[in-house]
Amino acid sequence: MEMTRPTLGVIVGNRGFFPDHLCDTGRKTILKVLEEEGIHAVCLTPEDTRYGSIESLADAHKCADLFKAHREEIDGVLVTLPNFGDERAISNALRWAGLNVPVLVQATPDDTSLMTITDRRDSFCGKMSACNNLSQYGIKFSLTTLHTVDPASISFRLDLRRFVSMCRVAKGLKNVRIGAIGARPAAFNTVRFSEKLLEQSGISVETLDLSEVFGRAARLKADDPKLKAKLEEVKAYVNVGGTPSESLTRMAKLGVVIEQWMADQDLKASALQCWTSMEEFYGVVPCTLMSMMSNALMPSACETDIAGLVGMYALVLASGKASAIVDWNNNYGDDPDKGVLFHCSNLPKDIFVDDTIAVDDIPTMDYQAIIAGTVGKENTFGTVVGRVRAAPFTYCRVSTDDFKGKIRVYLGEGDLTNDPLKTFGGYGVVKIPNLQKLLRTICENGFEHHVAINLSQTADAVNEALGKYMGWDVYYHKG
């Protein structure tokens, strides 16, 4: 999945009895900042209205018509107030455009040396009026960190980046299609979920039975070009170690089938049944294939954990980086703020350490040590084992609550550390402020043991996207 260049609709607020020359310089500044940040802008021009700003009923109609013409492109709307701004024009333009996208309100600060009638902005006050009207109109909006902020400042640029991440999450989760391959493993009641609650939020789930997967794989001929290409792709992706060639061929067949099905069904992410049907009746674990998909920003979750997959995808949208799904798995000694994250594993290659950091911990294909004793080692090749790199990270868990008829989330940020640990699978040591409070919250609220992680710091954006714009019930853990 390629992250496309974001597009924001831009509204320049104006009010006639305030100095409107500020709208000219303000518009030019904001468009320059957006261009420097790699953001495409859809904005009225000085040929459309005075300085390309809006203050009248006619201006609002022009702005709304422009936005409607670019409805499919616009990810969010930036309202900039170089002066007080006309709150009615802003609210009307957004209502009539009917975009239903996130809105960011920015107000430019006054210069205390320029407080005469010629140059005074009063946008400090105007922002409150604009927000009041947006609230009356029922239009959801976001705010900058500072009440007034210079659009050329780093503070605003950080706000802008968070807002763009938020827009990608809110837009990306609406009308997305994800795949469930196989039934929920019988031993994992934990990963039950409500398709209907997800559907209400615009997330559709397409299903495929494992019998169809195995059947289609069996039909692939040894000389199929797609099979040969996938086999080479697997070998190039990770050190295959001592994996038997027959196992590699089975993986490649499985990869061709899944890839074709996802393309046919226009799916952005997938969750697979593994434990233990895949091993017993097909003879491999799908971890490497899932790792490859996640690494390509098409996240893939274990144990048909569809709700967990939604969290993975939200983090991908926010960061543009690969997500993994892991277990909250072990304590780390007696440190109450540290723990061990683990999976068997299908973690994407980009989150592991590499050979420039620690040769002993680089990702390698191996067999699934936990269930090898049950189904035979020869049937469990395909895991990607190694240590996750030390870095700040964001975690997110999405869960559907059938009893309350809502989608619940917890999320937060922490650090993956270099604390010593030798074990198997994919693993890492984490440090999270007041981890014990988070663990109590997980248990008391019946959240699952799986959690999505992403090597980014995007919790603010994901929190607002899922809570404010998706309308989900979010607990944001800040220690």
Kinemage of the C-alpha trace (Angstrom):
@kinemage 1
@onewidth
@group {chain A} dominant
@subgroup {mainchain}
@vectorlist {calphas} color= white
{ca met a 1} P 0.000 0.000 0.000
{ca glu a 2} L 1.418 3.376 -1.011
{ca met a 3} L 0.685 6.408 1.143
{ca thr a 4} L -0.647 9.068 -1.237
{ca arg a 5} L 0.026 12.778 -0.953
{ca pro a 6} L -2.563 14.259 1.440
{ca thr a 7} L -5.030 16.909 0.291
{ca leu a 8} L -6.596 19.527 2.540
{ca gly a 9} L -9.382 21.924 1.737
{ca val a 10} L -8.358 25.373 3.001
{ca ile a 11} L -10.751 28.049 4.259
{ca val a 12} L -9.301 31.519 4.816
{ca gly a 13} L -11.650 33.311 7.192
{ca asn a 14} L -12.211 37.065 6.788
{ca arg a 15} L -14.344 39.778 8.363
{ca gly a 16} L -14.798 43.066 6.565
{ca phe a 17} L -14.284 45.536 9.374
{ca phe a 18} L -10.970 43.879 10.316
{ca pro a 19} L -7.856 44.494 8.190
{ca asp a 20} L -8.381 42.211 5.230
{ca his a 21} L -4.866 42.700 3.833
{ca leu a 22} L -3.925 40.154 6.508
{ca cys a 23} L -5.910 37.576 4.539
{ca asp a 24} L -3.686 38.142 1.539
{ca thr a 25} L -0.447 37.516 3.443
{ca gly a 26} L -2.059 34.861 5.630
{ca arg a 27} L -3.283 32.844 2.644
{ca lys a 28} L 0.100 33.001 0.938
{ca thr a 29} L 1.886 31.913 4.124
{ca ile a 30} L -0.421 28.977 4.840
{ca leu a 31} L -0.236 27.692 1.250
{ca lys a 32} L 3.553 27.943 1.338
{ca val a 33} L 3.692 25.932 4.572
{ca leu a 34} L 1.368 23.270 3.158
{ca glu a 35} L 3.513 22.932 0.058
{ca glu a 36} L 6.650 22.596 2.164
{ca glu a 37} L 4.930 19.873 4.210
{ca gly a 38} L 4.026 17.925 1.053
{ca ile a 39} L 0.309 18.692 1.336
{ca his a 40} L -1.852 19.571 -1.656
{ca ala a 41} L -4.289 22.429 -1.013
{ca val a 42} L -7.743 23.060 -2.449
{ca cys a 43} L -8.476 26.744 -1.826
{ca leu a 44} L -10.348 29.646 -3.372
{ca thr a 45} L -8.159 32.057 -5.330
{ca pro a 46} L -8.104 35.876 -5.325
{ca glu a 47} L -9.955 35.622 -8.633
{ca asp a 48} L -12.824 33.819 -6.876
{ca thr a 49} L -13.208 36.060 -3.812
{ca arg a 50} L -11.341 38.934 -2.165
{ca tyr a 51} L -7.884 37.526 -1.373
{ca gly a 52} L -9.311 33.994 -1.778
{ca ser a 53} L -10.984 34.350 1.644
{ca ile a 54} L -14.618 33.939 2.662
{ca glu a 55} L -16.907 36.242 4.646
{ca ser a 56} L -20.254 36.433 2.838
{ca leu a 57} L -23.049 34.037 1.930
{ca ala a 58} L -21.900 34.074 -1.693
{ca asp a 59} L -18.313 33.328 -0.656
{ca ala a 60} L -19.464 30.352 1.424
{ca his a 61} L -21.342 28.940 -1.575
{ca lys a 62} L -18.267 29.291 -3.785
{ca cys a 63} L -16.107 27.539 -1.216
{ca ala a 64} L -18.624 24.729 -0.725
{ca asp a 65} L -18.927 24.208 -4.491
{ca leu a 66} L -15.129 24.048 -4.832
{ca phe a 67} L -14.871 21.478 -2.049
{ca lys a 68} L -17.706 19.379 -3.499
{ca ala a 69} L -15.896 19.303 -6.845
{ca his a 70} L -12.881 17.810 -5.050
{ca arg a 71} L -14.829 15.596 -2.653
{ca glu a 72} L -12.924 12.413 -3.494
{ca glu a 73} L -9.537 14.057 -2.983
{ca ile a 74} L -10.022 16.059 0.212
{ca asp a 75} L -8.852 14.277 3.369
{ca gly a 76} L -9.579 17.117 5.788
{ca val a 77} L -10.193 20.860 5.999
{ca leu a 78} L -7.924 23.523 7.481
{ca val a 79} L -9.645 26.698 8.659
{ca thr a 80} L -7.100 29.509 9.003
{ca leu a 81} L -7.947 32.823 10.661
{ca pro a 82} L -5.523 35.622 9.714
{ca asn a 83} L -8.056 38.016 11.274
{ca phe a 84} L -11.230 37.571 13.319
{ca gly a 85} L -13.013 35.748 10.483
{ca asp a 86} L -16.710 35.385 9.760
{ca glu a 87} L -17.917 32.386 11.746
{ca arg a 88} L -21.150 32.043 9.745
{ca ala a 89} L -19.378 31.845 6.398
{ca ile a 90} L -16.983 29.199 7.731
{ca ser a 91} L -19.733 27.014 9.178
{ca asn a 92} L -21.973 27.412 6.141
{ca ala a 93} L -19.184 26.470 3.734
{ca leu a 94} L -18.447 23.304 5.710
{ca arg a 95} L -22.117 22.378 6.044
{ca trp a 96} L -22.898 22.909 2.375
{ca ala a 97} L -19.776 21.069 1.223
{ca gly a 98} L -20.965 18.011 3.185
{ca leu a 99} L -17.519 16.407 3.204
{ca asn a 100} L -17.733 14.805 6.661
{ca val a 101} L -13.961 14.972 7.144
{ca pro a 102} L -11.849 16.231 10.070
{ca val a 103} L -11.488 19.998 10.452
{ca leu a 104} L -8.516 21.843 12.003
{ca val a 105} L -8.969 25.431 13.221
{ca gln a 106} L -5.850 27.650 13.316
{ca ala a 107} L -5.690 31.295 14.411
{ca thr a 108} L -2.698 33.547 13.736
{ca pro a 109} L -1.357 35.488 16.758
{ca asp a 110} L -1.203 39.248 17.014
{ca asp a 111} L 2.097 41.083 17.176
{ca thr a 112} L 1.972 43.309 20.260
{ca ser a 113} L 3.871 45.988 18.339
{ca leu a 114} L 1.139 46.054 15.664
{ca met a 115} L -2.053 46.521 17.642
{ca thr a 116} L -3.544 49.474 15.779
{ca ile a 117} L -6.726 49.275 13.707
{ca thr a 118} L -4.538 48.839 10.619
{ca asp a 119} L -2.905 45.576 11.664
{ca arg a 120} L -4.706 44.102 14.673
{ca arg a 121} L -5.964 40.594 13.933
{ca asp a 122} L -8.259 39.685 16.855
{ca ser a 123} L -8.135 36.056 15.652
{ca phe a 124} L -7.565 35.052 19.295
{ca cys a 125} L -11.199 36.029 19.861
{ca gly a 126} L -12.460 35.063 16.420
{ca lys a 127} L -11.354 31.461 16.904
{ca met a 128} L -13.748 31.115 19.828
{ca ser a 129} L -16.617 32.443 17.712
{ca ala a 130} L -15.767 30.118 14.841
{ca cys a 131} L -15.608 27.101 17.168
{ca asn a 132} L -18.867 28.118 18.830
{ca asn a 133} L -20.631 28.126 15.477
{ca leu a 134} L -19.082 24.846 14.400
{ca ser a 135} L -20.416 23.330 17.620
{ca gln a 136} L -23.876 24.756 16.933
{ca tyr a 137} L -23.787 23.280 13.434
{ca gly a 138} L -22.757 19.875 14.785
{ca ile a 139} L -19.479 19.959 12.856
{ca lys a 140} L -16.617 18.101 14.569
{ca phe a 141} L -13.309 19.936 14.655
{ca ser a 142} L -9.774 19.769 16.039
{ca leu a 143} L -7.607 22.462 17.594
{ca thr a 144} L -3.959 23.440 17.424
{ca thr a 145} L -1.829 22.873 20.537
{ca leu a 146} L -1.592 26.630 21.104
{ca his a 147} L -4.732 28.753 20.892
{ca thr a 148} L -3.018 31.095 18.439
{ca val a 149} L 0.007 29.894 16.508
{ca asp a 150} L 2.194 31.252 13.731
{ca pro a 151} L 1.488 29.102 10.659
{ca ala a 152} L 5.205 29.074 9.800
{ca ser a 153} L 6.244 27.835 13.269
{ca ile a 154} L 7.377 24.322 14.142
{ca ser a 155} L 4.489 24.115 16.638
{ca phe a 156} L 1.949 24.507 13.840
{ca arg a 157} L 3.858 22.189 11.543
{ca leu a 158} L 3.695 19.469 14.210
{ca asp a 159} L -0.033 20.139 14.623
{ca leu a 160} L -0.420 19.870 10.868
{ca arg a 161} L 1.420 16.557 10.706
{ca arg a 162} L -0.732 15.125 13.500
{ca phe a 163} L -3.836 16.369 11.736
{ca val a 164} L -2.852 14.754 8.443
{ca ser a 165} L -2.230 11.459 10.285
{ca met a 166} L -5.632 11.789 11.914
{ca cys a 167} L -7.270 12.455 8.554
{ca arg a 168} L -5.667 9.362 7.036
{ca val a 169} L -7.003 7.206 9.878
{ca ala a 170} L -10.516 8.656 9.797
{ca lys a 171} L -10.769 8.465 6.002
{ca gly a 172} L -8.924 5.160 5.675
{ca leu a 173} L -11.210 3.282 8.067
{ca lys a 174} L -14.373 4.402 6.313
{ca asn a 175} L -15.399 2.011 3.537
{ca val a 176} L -12.335 -0.194 4.050
{ca arg a 177} L -12.580 -3.915 3.299
{ca ile a 178} L -10.584 -6.478 5.289
{ca gly a 179} L -10.347 -10.255 4.971
{ca ala a 180} L -10.862 -13.107 7.436
{ca ile a 181} L -9.153 -16.253 6.191
{ca gly a 182} L -10.417 -19.278 8.084
{ca ala a 183} L -12.604 -19.612 11.162
{ca arg a 184} L -11.741 -18.357 14.619
{ca pro a 185} L -9.490 -20.977 16.239
{ca ala a 186} L -11.575 -22.967 18.695
{ca ala a 187} L -9.200 -22.275 21.577
{ca phe a 188} L -9.371 -18.483 21.120
{ca asn a 189} L -12.690 -17.126 22.358
{ca thr a 190} L -10.606 -14.031 23.009
{ca val a 191} L -10.753 -12.914 19.383
{ca arg a 192} L -14.527 -12.961 18.966
{ca phe a 193} L -15.794 -9.785 17.325
{ca ser a 194} L -18.936 -8.198 15.896
{ca glu a 195} L -19.024 -7.816 12.126
{ca lys a 196} L -22.135 -5.668 12.462
{ca leu a 197} L -20.543 -3.090 14.750
{ca leu a 198} L -17.588 -2.811 12.386
{ca glu a 199} L -19.958 -2.498 9.433
{ca gln a 200} L -21.708 0.413 11.135
{ca ser a 201} L -18.364 2.215 11.162
{ca gly a 202} L -17.790 1.498 7.465
{ca ile a 203} L -15.495 -1.513 7.910
{ca ser a 204} L -16.544 -4.553 5.880
{ca val a 205} L -15.241 -8.076 6.515
{ca glu a 206} L -14.928 -10.578 3.647
{ca thr a 207} L -14.471 -14.239 4.577
{ca leu a 208} L -12.670 -17.170 2.949
{ca asp a 209} L -12.685 -20.734 4.251
{ca leu a 210} L -9.374 -22.540 4.666
{ca ser a 211} L -10.678 -25.437 2.560
{ca glu a 212} L -10.902 -23.061 -0.397
{ca val a 213} L -7.397 -21.776 0.276
{ca phe a 214} L -5.920 -25.270 0.431
{ca gly a 215} L -7.902 -26.347 -2.629
{ca arg a 216} L -6.749 -23.429 -4.732
{ca ala a 217} L -3.160 -23.936 -3.605
{ca ala a 218} L -3.307 -27.598 -4.633
{ca arg a 219} L -4.351 -26.599 -8.156
{ca leu a 220} L -1.272 -24.467 -8.759
{ca lys a 221} L 1.172 -26.049 -11.208
{ca ala a 222} L 4.862 -26.231 -10.412
{ca asp a 223} L 5.699 -24.125 -13.489
{ca asp a 224} L 3.167 -21.369 -12.722
{ca pro a 225} L 5.014 -18.029 -13.190
{ca lys a 226} L 3.222 -16.509 -10.188
{ca leu a 227} L 4.357 -19.410 -8.003
{ca lys a 228} L 7.961 -19.076 -9.133
{ca ala a 229} L 7.906 -15.316 -8.525
{ca lys a 230} L 6.416 -15.705 -5.047
{ca leu a 231} L 8.985 -18.362 -4.121
{ca glu a 232} L 11.812 -16.005 -5.066
{ca glu a 233} L 10.122 -13.181 -3.167
{ca val a 234} L 9.961 -15.316 -0.002
{ca lys a 235} L 13.625 -16.282 -0.301
{ca ala a 236} L 14.660 -12.672 -0.854
{ca tyr a 237} L 12.607 -11.380 2.073
{ca val a 238} L 14.261 -13.224 4.954
{ca asn a 239} L 17.056 -15.690 5.651
{ca val a 240} L 15.248 -19.020 5.186
{ca gly a 241} L 17.748 -20.876 7.365
{ca gly a 242} L 17.208 -24.638 7.320
{ca thr a 243} L 13.639 -24.518 6.005
{ca pro a 244} L 12.928 -27.498 3.703
{ca ser a 245} L 12.306 -26.666 0.048
{ca glu a 246} L 8.890 -28.387 0.182
{ca ser a 247} L 7.838 -26.048 2.982
{ca leu a 248} L 8.991 -23.038 0.990
{ca thr a 249} L 6.951 -24.180 -2.004
{ca arg a 250} L 3.857 -24.606 0.161
{ca met a 251} L 4.337 -21.102 1.524
{ca ala a 252} L 4.679 -19.688 -1.958
{ca lys a 253} L 1.470 -21.412 -3.106
{ca leu a 254} L -0.338 -20.074 -0.085
{ca gly a 255} L 0.987 -16.594 -0.834
{ca val a 256} L -0.205 -16.671 -4.446
{ca val a 257} L -3.715 -17.725 -3.406
{ca ile a 258} L -4.050 -15.126 -0.643
{ca glu a 259} L -2.610 -12.328 -2.754
{ca gln a 260} L -4.975 -13.080 -5.651
{ca trp a 261} L -8.027 -13.299 -3.369
{ca met a 262} L -7.191 -10.005 -1.674
{ca ala a 263} L -6.741 -8.280 -5.031
{ca asp a 264} L -10.010 -9.717 -6.355
{ca gln a 265} L -11.920 -8.577 -3.259
{ca asp a 266} L -10.192 -5.175 -2.930
{ca leu a 267} L -8.947 -5.952 0.585
{ca lys a 268} L -6.472 -3.779 2.484
{ca ala a 269} L -5.632 -6.142 5.352
{ca ser a 270} L -6.194 -9.725 6.507
{ca ala a 271} L -6.393 -11.999 9.537
{ca leu a 272} L -5.603 -15.725 9.266
{ca gln a 273} L -6.556 -18.854 11.111
{ca cys a 274} L -3.393 -20.701 12.002
{ca trp a 275} L -3.539 -22.573 15.289
{ca thr a 276} L -3.424 -25.485 14.378
{ca ser a 277} L -5.414 -26.266 11.243
{ca met a 278} L -2.840 -24.734 8.906
{ca glu a 279} L -0.058 -26.927 10.301
{ca glu a 280} L -2.030 -30.168 10.539
{ca phe a 281} L -3.685 -30.050 7.141
{ca tyr a 282} L -1.373 -27.941 4.995
{ca gly a 283} L 2.044 -28.387 6.595
{ca val a 284} L 3.379 -24.852 7.194
{ca val a 285} L 2.741 -21.813 9.332
{ca pro a 286} L 1.716 -18.690 7.377
{ca cys a 287} L 3.856 -16.313 9.479
{ca thr a 288} L 6.391 -15.343 6.802
{ca leu a 289} L 3.644 -14.501 4.317
{ca met a 290} L 1.843 -12.451 6.956
{ca ser a 291} L 5.106 -10.697 7.821
{ca met a 292} L 5.616 -9.837 4.163
{ca met a 293} L 2.119 -8.402 3.829
{ca ser a 294} L 2.460 -6.354 7.019
{ca asn a 295} L 5.828 -5.068 5.854
{ca ala a 296} L 4.159 -3.903 2.644
{ca leu a 297} L 1.654 -1.909 4.773
{ca met a 298} L -1.122 -4.465 4.251
{ca pro a 299} L -1.279 -5.695 7.860
{ca ser a 300} L -2.025 -9.318 8.668
{ca ala a 301} L -3.125 -10.551 12.105
{ca cys a 302} L -2.906 -13.941 13.813
{ca glu a 303} L -5.734 -16.179 15.001
{ca thr a 304} L -8.337 -14.446 12.816
{ca asp a 305} L -8.187 -11.437 15.137
{ca ile a 306} L -10.175 -9.011 13.003
{ca ala a 307} L -10.636 -6.381 15.720
{ca gly a 308} L -6.892 -6.475 16.402
{ca leu a 309} L -6.309 -6.081 12.669
{ca val a 310} L -8.313 -2.837 12.685
{ca gly a 311} L -5.904 -1.466 15.292
{ca met a 312} L -2.942 -2.508 13.143
{ca tyr a 313} L -4.425 -0.778 10.116
{ca ala a 314} L -5.221 2.414 12.037
{ca leu a 315} L -1.563 2.658 13.089
{ca val a 316} L -0.386 2.045 9.510
{ca leu a 317} L -2.636 4.847 8.279
{ca ala a 318} L -1.389 7.208 10.977
{ca ser a 319} L 2.319 6.530 10.537
{ca gly a 320} L 2.931 5.130 7.059
{ca lys a 321} L 4.968 2.408 8.801
{ca ala a 322} L 4.433 -1.324 9.288
{ca ser a 323} L 2.385 -2.563 12.241
{ca ala a 324} L 2.697 -5.844 14.123
{ca ile a 325} L 0.292 -7.688 16.379
{ca val a 326} L 1.778 -9.144 19.548
{ca asp a 327} L 0.847 -10.618 22.903
{ca trp a 328} L 1.261 -8.803 26.178
{ca asn a 329} L 3.183 -11.874 27.199
{ca asn a 330} L 5.522 -11.706 30.212
{ca asn a 331} L 6.703 -9.619 33.109
{ca tyr a 332} L 10.284 -8.406 32.879
{ca gly a 333} L 11.873 -9.227 36.205
{ca asp a 334} L 10.390 -7.165 39.010
{ca asp a 335} L 10.187 -3.841 37.141
{ca pro a 336} L 6.478 -2.883 37.258
{ca asp a 337} L 6.754 -0.615 34.199
{ca lys a 338} L 8.431 -3.177 31.936
{ca gly a 339} L 7.115 -6.232 30.156
{ca val a 340} L 7.794 -8.619 27.285
{ca leu a 341} L 5.953 -8.480 23.969
{ca phe a 342} L 5.976 -11.705 21.968
{ca his a 343} L 4.559 -13.591 19.018
{ca cys a 344} L 5.581 -16.833 17.346
{ca ser a 345} L 6.036 -14.771 14.939
{ca asn a 346} L 4.661 -12.961 11.920
{ca leu a 347} L 6.202 -9.603 12.823
{ca pro a 348} L 7.122 -7.431 9.797
{ca lys a 349} L 10.820 -7.336 8.958
{ca asp a 350} L 11.083 -3.551 9.265
{ca ile a 351} L 10.482 -3.577 13.021
{ca phe a 352} L 13.220 -6.118 13.786
{ca val a 353} L 16.839 -5.277 14.505
{ca asp a 354} L 19.161 -5.733 11.529
{ca asp a 355} L 22.681 -7.038 11.069
{ca thr a 356} L 24.162 -3.569 11.587
{ca ile a 357} L 22.846 -3.633 15.163
{ca ala a 358} L 22.973 -7.207 16.448
{ca val a 359} L 23.856 -10.134 14.220
{ca asp a 360} L 22.473 -12.680 16.670
{ca asp a 361} L 19.015 -11.077 16.659
{ca ile a 362} L 18.371 -10.478 12.948
{ca pro a 363} L 15.116 -11.994 11.618
{ca thr a 364} L 15.393 -15.559 10.355
{ca met a 365} L 12.846 -18.116 9.170
{ca asp a 366} L 12.443 -21.024 11.560
{ca tyr a 367} L 9.906 -23.549 12.826
{ca gln a 368} L 7.133 -22.809 15.325
{ca ala a 369} L 8.600 -24.101 18.572
{ca ile a 370} L 5.380 -23.989 20.621
{ca ile a 371} L 3.270 -26.379 18.554
{ca ala a 372} L 6.017 -28.437 16.900
{ca gly a 373} L 5.647 -31.071 19.604
{ca thr a 374} L 1.956 -31.443 18.759
{ca val a 375} L 1.908 -31.457 14.954
{ca gly a 376} L 5.539 -32.278 14.137
{ca lys a 377} L 8.423 -29.909 13.485
{ca glu a 378} L 8.296 -30.597 9.737
{ca asn a 379} L 4.811 -29.038 9.596
{ca thr a 380} L 5.661 -25.813 11.405
{ca phe a 381} L 8.269 -24.030 9.297
{ca gly a 382} L 7.582 -20.425 8.362
{ca thr a 383} L 7.917 -18.282 11.470
{ca val a 384} L 10.074 -15.147 11.433
{ca val a 385} L 12.061 -15.014 14.641
{ca gly a 386} L 14.165 -12.174 15.993
{ca arg a 387} L 14.193 -9.213 18.330
{ca val a 388} L 12.262 -5.981 17.794
{ca arg a 389} L 14.508 -2.926 17.542
{ca ala a 390} L 14.730 -0.444 20.420
{ca ala a 391} L 12.561 2.566 19.570
{ca pro a 392} L 9.602 4.628 20.751
{ca phe a 393} L 6.337 2.957 19.781
{ca thr a 394} L 2.565 3.352 19.811
{ca tyr a 395} L 0.231 0.564 20.859
{ca cys a 396} L -3.461 0.237 20.054
{ca arg a 397} L -6.185 -2.304 20.754
{ca val a 398} L -9.608 -2.193 19.100
{ca ser a 399} L -12.420 -4.325 20.515
{ca thr a 400} L -16.121 -4.687 19.706
{ca asp a 401} L -18.456 -4.647 22.715
{ca asp a 402} L -21.651 -6.470 21.748
{ca phe a 403} L -23.255 -5.906 25.154
{ca lys a 404} L -22.956 -2.124 24.956
{ca gly a 405} L -23.225 -1.932 21.178
{ca lys a 406} L -20.043 0.072 20.688
{ca ile a 407} L -16.421 -0.202 19.635
{ca arg a 408} L -13.869 0.292 22.414
{ca val a 409} L -10.177 1.148 22.158
{ca tyr a 410} L -7.186 1.641 24.357
{ca leu a 411} L -3.937 3.132 23.147
{ca gly a 412} L -0.790 4.874 24.277
{ca glu a 413} L 2.933 5.205 23.749
{ca gly a 414} L 6.039 3.649 25.277
{ca asp a 415} L 9.551 2.536 24.458
{ca leu a 416} L 10.994 -0.718 23.196
{ca thr a 417} L 14.260 -1.140 25.079
{ca asn a 418} L 17.625 -2.863 24.744
{ca asp a 419} L 17.198 -4.742 28.030
{ca pro a 420} L 18.808 -8.201 27.779
{ca leu a 421} L 16.528 -11.091 26.865
{ca lys a 422} L 17.088 -14.398 25.093
{ca thr a 423} L 14.030 -16.335 24.001
{ca phe a 424} L 12.385 -17.645 20.821
{ca gly a 425} L 9.858 -16.188 18.376
{ca gly a 426} L 9.533 -12.453 17.798
{ca tyr a 427} L 10.010 -10.479 20.979
{ca gly a 428} L 10.976 -7.238 22.675
{ca val a 429} L 11.096 -5.589 26.074
{ca val a 430} L 8.837 -2.573 26.609
{ca lys a 431} L 8.764 0.248 29.122
{ca ile a 432} L 5.433 2.018 29.613
{ca pro a 433} L 4.718 4.608 32.305
{ca asn a 434} L 2.378 3.134 34.946
{ca leu a 435} L 2.132 -0.148 33.063
{ca gln a 436} L 0.303 -1.723 35.993
{ca lys a 437} L -2.593 0.708 35.577
{ca leu a 438} L -2.786 -0.150 31.874
{ca leu a 439} L -2.795 -3.885 32.633
{ca arg a 440} L -5.591 -3.420 35.164
{ca thr a 441} L -7.578 -1.460 32.585
{ca ile a 442} L -7.123 -4.266 30.049
{ca cys a 443} L -8.277 -6.939 32.478
{ca glu a 444} L -11.121 -5.031 34.134
{ca asn a 445} L -12.601 -4.038 30.784
{ca gly a 446} L -12.253 -7.440 29.148
{ca phe a 447} L -9.819 -6.411 26.437
{ca glu a 448} L -7.945 -9.075 24.487
{ca his a 449} L -4.357 -10.191 25.090
{ca his a 450} L -3.336 -9.111 21.579
{ca val a 451} L -2.213 -5.544 20.897
{ca ala a 452} L -1.095 -3.766 17.715
{ca ile a 453} L 2.243 -1.949 17.830
{ca asn a 454} L 3.920 0.488 15.467
{ca leu a 455} L 7.374 2.087 15.686
{ca ser a 456} L 6.004 5.626 15.632
{ca gln a 457} L 4.598 8.164 18.059
{ca thr a 458} L 1.119 8.644 16.684
{ca ala a 459} L -1.127 8.086 19.709
{ca asp a 460} L -2.435 11.677 19.704
{ca ala a 461} L -3.575 11.436 16.097
{ca val a 462} L -5.075 7.956 16.457
{ca asn a 463} L -6.828 8.913 19.688
{ca glu a 464} L -8.609 11.873 18.112
{ca ala a 465} L -9.357 10.053 14.861
{ca leu a 466} L -10.954 7.055 16.581
{ca gly a 467} L -12.592 8.950 19.426
{ca lys a 468} L -13.801 12.208 17.899
{ca tyr a 469} L -14.249 11.333 14.239
{ca met a 470} L -15.091 7.604 14.351
{ca gly a 471} L -17.120 7.989 17.545
{ca trp a 472} L -15.486 5.054 19.346
{ca asp a 473} L -14.961 4.799 23.095
{ca val a 474} L -11.210 5.420 23.602
{ca tyr a 475} L -9.037 5.099 26.704
{ca tyr a 476} L -5.775 6.987 26.130
{ca his a 477} L -3.192 5.741 28.617
{ca lys a 478} L -0.714 8.423 29.588
{ca gly a 479} L 0.573 6.923 32.823
